[in-house]
Every structure is written in C-alpha cells, then in structure tokens.
Amino acid sequence: MLDFTLKQAGIGKLEYDHRRIRLYLGQNMQNSAQTILITGCSTGIGYCTAMTLKNRGHRVIASARKLEDIEKLIAQGFEAVQLDLADSDSIQVAVKQVLQLTDGKCDVLFNNAAFGQPGAVEDLSREVLRQQFETNFFGTHELTNLLIPVMRKQGHGRIIYNSSVLGLVALTYRGAYNASKFALEGLADTLRLELHGTNIYISLIEPGPILSDFRKNSLALFQQNIQVEDSLHRETYTLMAERLTKEGAAVPFTLPASAVAKKVLHAVEAKKPRCRYYVTFPTYLFGFLKRILSTTWLDYCLRKV
Ligand SMILES: NC(=O)c1ccc[n+]([C@@H]2O[C@H](COP(=O)([O-])OP(=O)(O)OC[C@H]3O[C@@H](n4cnc5c(N)ncnc54)[C@H](OP(=O)(O)O)[C@@H]3O)[C@@H](O)[C@H]2O)c1
C-alpha cells in the first residue's frame, strides 16, 4: 500500500519493504501516534519520510518553502506549513501555525531540510558560506530552539537531525557542506548532553549517497555561486559538473530515500532511540575508518574518493 502511494506520488521506485521495516522495528517500540514536524518535504528524503510516518498513523505536519509544494502536500492529505530556514520570520510564523494546529504540541521535530553548496574552499566567498550556514545550521538551530520549550513543557520530545556521512568525514569540494554538517553534529552532541534526563532525545541520521534531487540542486548552486573561469580548480570542476549532472546513482552503494525513512521511523518509535543512525555502506565504512585511522591515513583514503 505504501509503495503504491509513493509511486502514485511520482517519486519513482522506492524499494520499500514494510515487512522488513516491521522486523527492523521489532520490540521496544512505542506505538502511539506522534505529532511530527518535518522540514524540507517538497521532495527527496523529507517527502519520503513524511509519507512513511503518515502511513504509519502519525500526525505529520509537512513543511516546505515554496507555496506550490505546500499546495501539493495538502492535496495529498498532509497538514502543511510554509517554512524557509534561511528566513527567521518564516520560521517564527511556521512554528506559531504548527502550534495552533496541534494545540501547542510537538512530539518530534525532524530537521531534514538542507542543501549542498559545492566548490573548493578557496573559491567560497564569505557570502556563499554564510548562505550555506543560514539554512543548514542557523535556521535549523532557530527552529529547534523554538520547539525545545514546547517539548520541555509536555515532558517529552524527540529531535532528529538529518546530518550526513559528510558530518563525520570531509570530502574535497564539499567544504561548505562539510562545515555545516560538522557544525550540526557538534550542536546536536552538545544538546544531547544538556538535555540528558529531560525525556527529550536527540538523534542524528548519517546518510551516505541517497537518490534525491540533492545533486541537481547542488549543480544549480555551483553554477550560480562559483566563478569557474577564475579558479585554479576549473579542470576538476568539469568532472564535478559531470558527476552532478548524471542521472540516477552517481556512485556505488546509493540507496533510495526509504532507507533513511526507515531509520527515522526507528528514532520516532523506539523506546530508546539511538544517538546516531548510519545509512548506506559508505557511512559504516568511513565511520569505522575514522575511529581506527590517524588523520594522515584517513586523509589518504578520503583523497581517493
Ligand atoms: N541525498 C543525499 O545523498 C544525502 C546524503 C546525506 C545527507 N543528506 C541530507 O538529507 C537531507 C535531505 O536532502 P535530500 O537528499 O532529500 O535533498 P533534496 O531532494 O535536495 O531535498 C532538500 C529539501 O530541503 C529543502 N530546502 C533547501 N533549502 C531550504 C530552506 N532554506 N528552507 C527550507 N527548506 C529548504 C528543499 O526545498 P526546495 O524544494 O524548496 O529546494 C527540499 O525540500 C539534507 O539534510 C541533506 O543534507 C542527503
């Protein structure tokens, strides 16, 4: 049924096997319906997760930044609000709308929305780096801080961050994105320490390559913000643009968005959600290598990717 709904919604083949999800969820799950706010539901992981959680019976408030996406979400039966993480006013208004809809309740916040600005570190202007942080870091932080008091008041809550394998290790030409996700990891780890004992749980999802519009959106930002002709890196940029333009999976071990949704479902429903959820083989591999290798040897491996 879920597979049918997702295909109908036009997001392609999502190898969604609910029997495996039931097995994965196993025991120790809380099965009451949760009220969940998700950012970045226009497409990709946000959309797939919103569908998955809604079809599990949870109350999902889906947010997106464009009106046309809000309309589409509403047409598909979601409660939806407009929320642009780069705009503080938009965040404040969205939170008010959510709390009006839910009578002041929010059990789970899934901080999903983000983008990746490609480009060599030395080609990133201060403004471009600032834009990367406005959405991926500052906006996410502001939204989270508006909902923590709600969770404290109700005596429980879950905050789930969609980070990345690039929040664990760095790759060339992803400096802006790496920095924003490393920052998010630091903030989430600190928050987890500070909220210990409050019944508010913090989880980080660490996806590796996932099929979505992420690369397409990155390519547009690359073309818009990086001065290729003036750059010492222009030859590499040609290869990078080819990778970003490639249809389908650009690298091995790419998984569908449903692989992330499955982990989010666990973070929402498990009695004790995990601090970190790895998704895809590259995350397990680099997570492991980071623990055992010196920085020099890890750099050696990462330069080969
Ligand atoms: N795809 C991967 O390989 C991968 C791997 C690791 C981690 N992730 C993480 O997964 C999350 C979702 O990415 P995705 O793969 O689903 O990519 P996606 O298809 O590009 O979706 C990104 C979502 O974020 C939204 N967004 C971007 N800027 C925003 C802003 N300022 N305010 C509100 N929403 C904004 C987009 O909205 P618009 O449609 O309006 O642009 C879209 O809904 C991100 O946190 C990303 O870092 C992805």
PDBQT file of the ligand as one rigid body, heavy atoms in Angstrom, charges set to zero:
ROOT
HETATM    1  N1  LIG A 401      20.891  12.869  -0.967  1.00  0.00    +0.000 N 
HETATM    2  C1  LIG A 401      21.974  12.516  -0.327  1.00  0.00    +0.000 C 
HETATM    3  O1  LIG A 401      22.842  11.824  -0.894  1.00  0.00    +0.000 OA
HETATM    4  C2  LIG A 401      22.169  12.916   1.102  1.00  0.00    +0.000 A 
HETATM    5  C3  LIG A 401      23.227  12.325   1.805  1.00  0.00    +0.000 A 
HETATM    6  C4  LIG A 401      23.438  12.689   3.128  1.00  0.00    +0.000 A 
HETATM    7  C5  LIG A 401      22.600  13.582   3.746  1.00  0.00    +0.000 A 
HETATM    8  N2  LIG A 401      21.568  14.143   3.043  1.00  0.00    +0.000 N 
HETATM    9  C6  LIG A 401      20.730  15.114   3.756  1.00  0.00    +0.000 C 
HETATM   10  O2  LIG A 401      19.371  14.759   3.599  1.00  0.00    +0.000 OA
HETATM   11  C7  LIG A 401      18.563  15.927   3.740  1.00  0.00    +0.000 C 
HETATM   12  C8  LIG A 401      17.542  15.972   2.616  1.00  0.00    +0.000 C 
HETATM   13  O3  LIG A 401      18.215  16.017   1.385  1.00  0.00    +0.000 OA
HETATM   14  P1  LIG A 401      17.674  15.294   0.063  1.00  0.00    +0.000 P 
HETATM   15  O4  LIG A 401      18.681  14.303  -0.337  1.00  0.00    +0.000 OA
HETATM   16  O5  LIG A 401      16.271  14.886   0.243  1.00  0.00    +0.000 OA
HETATM   17  O6  LIG A 401      17.808  16.508  -0.970  1.00  0.00    +0.000 OA
HETATM   18  P2  LIG A 401      16.725  17.324  -1.806  1.00  0.00    +0.000 P 
HETATM   19  O7  LIG A 401      15.915  16.386  -2.632  1.00  0.00    +0.000 OA
HETATM   20  O8  LIG A 401      17.522  18.392  -2.487  1.00  0.00    +0.000 OA
HETATM   21  O9  LIG A 401      15.766  17.953  -0.699  1.00  0.00    +0.000 OA
HETATM   22  C9  LIG A 401      16.192  19.015   0.112  1.00  0.00    +0.000 C 
HETATM   23  C10 LIG A 401      14.994  19.629   0.789  1.00  0.00    +0.000 C 
HETATM   24  O10 LIG A 401      15.444  20.735   1.593  1.00  0.00    +0.000 OA
HETATM   25  C11 LIG A 401      14.683  21.875   1.237  1.00  0.00    +0.000 C 
HETATM   26  N3  LIG A 401      15.382  23.130   1.483  1.00  0.00    +0.000 N 
HETATM   27  C12 LIG A 401      16.531  23.589   0.953  1.00  0.00    +0.000 A 
HETATM   28  N4  LIG A 401      16.797  24.815   1.430  1.00  0.00    +0.000 NA
HETATM   29  C13 LIG A 401      15.786  25.130   2.282  1.00  0.00    +0.000 A 
HETATM   30  C14 LIG A 401      15.478  26.246   3.084  1.00  0.00    +0.000 A 
HETATM   31  N5  LIG A 401      16.233  27.360   3.101  1.00  0.00    +0.000 N 
HETATM   32  N6  LIG A 401      14.369  26.207   3.862  1.00  0.00    +0.000 NA
HETATM   33  C15 LIG A 401      13.561  25.125   3.862  1.00  0.00    +0.000 A 
HETATM   34  N7  LIG A 401      13.778  24.055   3.093  1.00  0.00    +0.000 NA
HETATM   35  C16 LIG A 401      14.879  24.058   2.327  1.00  0.00    +0.000 A 
HETATM   36  C17 LIG A 401      14.365  21.686  -0.235  1.00  0.00    +0.000 C 
HETATM   37  O11 LIG A 401      13.299  22.535  -0.614  1.00  0.00    +0.000 OA
HETATM   38  P3  LIG A 401      13.153  23.102  -2.126  1.00  0.00    +0.000 P 
HETATM   39  O12 LIG A 401      12.492  22.005  -2.920  1.00  0.00    +0.000 OA
HETATM   40  O13 LIG A 401      12.298  24.310  -1.953  1.00  0.00    +0.000 OA
HETATM   41  O14 LIG A 401      14.530  23.417  -2.635  1.00  0.00    +0.000 OA
HETATM   42  C18 LIG A 401      13.995  20.207  -0.226  1.00  0.00    +0.000 C 
HETATM   43  O15 LIG A 401      12.691  20.032   0.257  1.00  0.00    +0.000 OA
HETATM   44  C19 LIG A 401      19.532  17.102   3.788  1.00  0.00    +0.000 C 
HETATM   45  O16 LIG A 401      19.745  17.460   5.132  1.00  0.00    +0.000 OA
HETATM   46  C20 LIG A 401      20.800  16.528   3.227  1.00  0.00    +0.000 C 
HETATM   47  O17 LIG A 401      21.944  17.195   3.706  1.00  0.00    +0.000 OA
HETATM   48  C21 LIG A 401      21.332  13.827   1.743  1.00  0.00    +0.000 A 
ENDROOT
TORSDOF 0
